[in-house]
Amino acid sequence: MFARAPGQNLHSSRRAKLLRLVRKINNRGEPKKEILWEALPERGEENEKENGNSMKETYSTGATRNRIDVRWDLLCYEFIREMAVVMHEGAQAHGEPGSDGSWQKGMPVGVVLNHLEEHLYRFKSGDRSESHLAKVAINAMFLDWYERNEIVVEK
């Protein structure tokens, strides 16, 4: 998994990696992907005993932690950041969440799908003048929000 110097225990190795991450963030404003990966904790030995509905992991230190069924480490943080940049631009142009221009209040599904398809078409056509894939994902996020919150807007 993660390389450690001979004689270096797990705690000091992880601490050193996290300190490098903090230094990287402080010096450049945002971490590099490979630094984020280094800072992820090693998987412990899985304990087969169930605690409620969750399984526990036991680490070499004896510490335990409930295992979660979400894999945040598989996400592409550069893409998520690009979505955040697009959302920031949209908030400036259309209003901050909670204001009259908020996407969370709802838009007709057909309008959202039309924008999603337009950005997908532009990307497939080779247009790289803007973040079309991030805009596709954002429109899909809007649709998901409307579904989860049962928001229906006719016009």
C-alpha positions in Angstrom: 0.0 0.0 0.0 2.0 3.0 1.3 5.7 2.9 1.7 7.3 3.5 5.1 10.9 3.9 6.0 12.3 0.9 8.0 11.5 1.4 11.7 8.9 4.0 11.0 5.6 3.2 12.6 2.3 3.6 10.9 1.3 6.6 12.9 4.4 8.7 12.2 4.2 7.7 8.5 0.6 8.9 8.2 1.4 12.0 10.2 4.3 12.8 7.8 2.1 12.4 4.8 -0.7 14.6 6.2 1.9 17.3 7.1 3.1 17.2 3.5 -0.4 17.6 2.4 -1.0 20.6 4.7 2.3 22.2 3.5 1.2 21.6 -0.1 -2.2 23.2 0.5 -0.6 26.2 2.3 2.0 26.8 -0.3 0.0 26.4 -3.5 -3.7 26.9 -2.5 -4.9 23.4 -3.5 -3.5 19.9 -3.1 -2.2 17.8 -6.0 -4.1 14.5 -6.6 -1.1 12.3 -5.8 -0.7 14.0 -2.4 -4.4 13.4 -1.6 -4.0 9.7 -2.4 -1.0 9.5 -0.1 -3.0 11.0 2.8 -5.7 8.4 2.6 -5.5 5.9 5.5 -4.5 2.4 4.9 -7.3 -0.2 5.2 -7.1 -2.1 8.4 -7.8 -5.8 9.0 -11.5 -6.3 8.7 -13.2 -7.6 11.9 -16.0 -10.0 11.1 -18.1 -9.0 14.1 -21.1 -6.9 13.2 -21.8 -3.8 15.2 -25.4 -3.0 14.4 -25.6 -2.8 10.6 -21.9 -1.8 10.1 -18.7 -3.9 10.0 -15.7 -2.8 12.0 -12.1 -2.6 10.8 -9.3 -3.1 13.3 -6.0 -1.4 12.7 -2.5 -2.5 13.8 -2.7 0.0 16.7 -5.8 -1.8 18.1 -8.0 1.1 17.1 -11.3 0.3 15.4 -13.5 2.2 13.0 -16.9 1.4 11.4 -16.5 0.6 7.7 -18.5 2.8 5.4 -20.0 1.8 2.1 -19.0 5.0 0.3 -15.8 5.2 -1.7 -14.9 8.9 -1.8 -11.4 8.0 -2.8 -12.6 6.8 -6.3 -13.9 10.3 -7.3 -12.0 12.6 -9.6 -11.4 15.7 -7.5 -10.3 17.8 -10.5 -13.7 17.2 -12.1 -15.6 18.0 -9.0 -13.6 21.2 -8.7 -14.4 22.1 -12.3 -18.1 21.6 -11.4 -17.6 23.9 -8.4 -16.1 26.6 -10.7 -19.0 26.3 -13.1 -21.5 26.5 -10.2 -19.6 29.6 -8.9 -20.0 31.3 -12.4 -23.7 30.3 -12.4 -24.2 31.8 -9.0 -22.7 35.1 -10.1 -24.8 35.1 -13.3 -28.1 33.8 -11.9 -28.1 34.4 -8.2 -26.8 32.7 -5.1 -28.6 29.6 -3.7 -31.6 30.9 -1.8 -32.1 33.9 -3.9 -34.6 34.4 -6.7 -32.3 32.8 -9.3 -31.5 29.6 -7.4 -31.5 26.4 -9.3 -32.7 24.6 -6.2 -36.1 26.2 -6.6 -36.6 24.2 -9.7 -36.7 24.6 -13.5 -38.8 22.6 -16.1 -37.2 19.2 -16.6 -37.3 19.7 -20.4 -35.3 22.9 -20.1 -32.6 21.2 -17.9 -32.5 18.2 -20.3 -32.1 20.5 -23.3 -29.1 22.2 -21.7 -27.6 18.9 -20.7 -28.0 17.5 -24.3 -26.6 20.8 -25.8 -23.4 20.6 -23.7 -23.1 16.9 -24.5 -23.5 17.6 -28.2 -20.9 20.4 -28.1 -18.4 18.1 -26.3 -19.0 15.3 -28.7 -18.6 17.7 -31.6 -15.1 18.6 -30.3 -15.9 22.0 -28.8 -13.5 22.5 -25.9 -14.2 26.3 -25.5 -15.9 25.7 -22.1 -16.4 23.0 -19.5 -19.1 21.1 -21.3 -18.8 17.8 -19.4 -18.9 19.7 -16.0 -22.1 21.4 -17.3 -23.5 18.0 -18.3 -22.9 16.7 -14.8 -24.3 19.8 -13.2 -27.5 19.6 -15.2 -27.7 15.9 -14.2 -27.3 17.0 -10.6 -30.2 19.5 -11.0 -32.4 16.7 -12.2 -31.3 14.5 -9.4 -32.1 17.3 -6.9 -35.6 17.8 -8.4 -36.3 14.0 -8.2 -35.1 13.6 -4.6 -37.1 16.7 -3.5 -40.1 16.0 -5.7 -39.8 19.4 -7.4 -41.9 19.7 -10.5 -42.0 23.0 -12.5 -44.2 23.2 -15.5 -43.1 26.6 -16.9 
